[in-house]
Amino acid sequence: MSEQISRSQFEQVMVPNYNPAAMVPVRGEGSRVWDQQGREFIDFAGGIAVNSLGHCHPAMVKTLNEQGAKLWHLSNVFTNEPALKLAQTLVNTTFAERVYFANSGAEANEAALKLARRYALDHFGPDKDQILAFNQAFHGRTFFTVTVGGQAAYSDGFGPKPGAVDHIPFNDLAAFEAAISDRTCAVMMEPMQGEGGIIPADPEFIRQVRALCDKHNALLIFDEVQTGVGRTGTLYAYEQFDVVPDILTSAKGLGGGFPVAAMLTSAKIATSLKVGTHGSTYGGNPLACAVAQTVIDVVNTPEVLEGVAHRHRLFREGLEAINAKYKVFAEVRGMGLLIGAALNSDYQGRARDFLVASAEQGLMCLVAGANVVRFAPSLVISEEEIQDGLARFEAAVAQVVQG
């Protein structure tokens, strides 16, 4: 007889840094998920903007099976065909000339920050070490990336932090102008803050950041871990801002659910990561790269990217119709299929209530802080699933409003 697995075991065997939902998903197909009891859920969470093609997409399953029968892992002592093919694809479709592979967004951001520091040391000397970032940003959970992320709740309590990291308000040009100097080696920013509340950067702000980085010989790092791979309606969000970063990080949707990440940069900047300066045992393994190649091949098409814009409109119209009836949101914001419904003053701090109520109504969604309900579904979710999910969300909103 097989061992019975239940949610109650979490507290018995897992470190308590998470508080997962009561239900345990066991199967997914497209934008629908089923739990241990066979109950169906519509997935508007997308594994936190990871499941770019939903669950068990046929093309991904085919690639995983084929590559899994050939070659899984080699280490960085050898290169491999899937890694070289994926790197060539990323170079062909972005500003980049060089690619470094890792396993997660935090690792890609760690590599970007280390590269920026090493590049500044190589070209300008040891005094050019300041990293500028933004309040309420999120760049990962390593000690370096959590320090650069501007949220004390995630970085405090672990002892002395890496130095020469300063934070300023997002979209505040005057504060940025006052903070940047010739000592600044890099500026790290999300084109749209995700964990910070689904807040898009102001286009003029981004242009001025780019100009001031050029003036002070600072590298501009775009963290596109959450906004990349079609999430905002273009392959990468920087394409919509008429600004090209020096370094870009990608993860989450890149593997469509399989752990893989990439750091993209120019040939000149890349030379500062010489042999032995950085590495990853698993990074660039053939299994992950083969799956990511399939994801890019499917996503980077007019059909999918234009479909994201259409689906964004459906979500916005549906959420605004719900709000007209229940008056719980101050605004609906975001880009593409990374959407935030910001709660108004009557419901401050209650985002999780809407998440819990949604689960009770058969819908999986997210929060972005205490005041924003976040939606990051599959890029190819059907219109029927959007309408069905929005109906379930409306029922959840009614449940919260009615107490």
DAZI-V190073 format. One line per field, one symbol per residue. burial: + if it has 16 or more other C-alpha atoms within 10 Angstrom, else -. A space follows every 10 residues. Layout:
# DAZI-V190073
burial: ???
This chain:
# DAZI-V190073
burial: ---------- ---------- ----+--+-+ ++++-----+ ++++++++++ +++++++--+ --++--+--- -++-+----+ -++--++--+ +--+++++++ ++++++++++ ++++++++++ +------+++ ++++++++++ +-++++++++ +---+----- ----++++-+ +-+--+---+ +-++++++++ ++++++++++ +---++--++ -++---++++ ++++++++++ ++++++++-- --++++++++ ++++++++++ ++++++--++ -++-----+- -+++++++++ ++++++-+++ ---++-+++- ++-+++-+++ -++---+++- -+++++++++ +++---+--+ ++++++++++ ++++++++++ ++++++++++ +---++--++ ++++++++++ ---
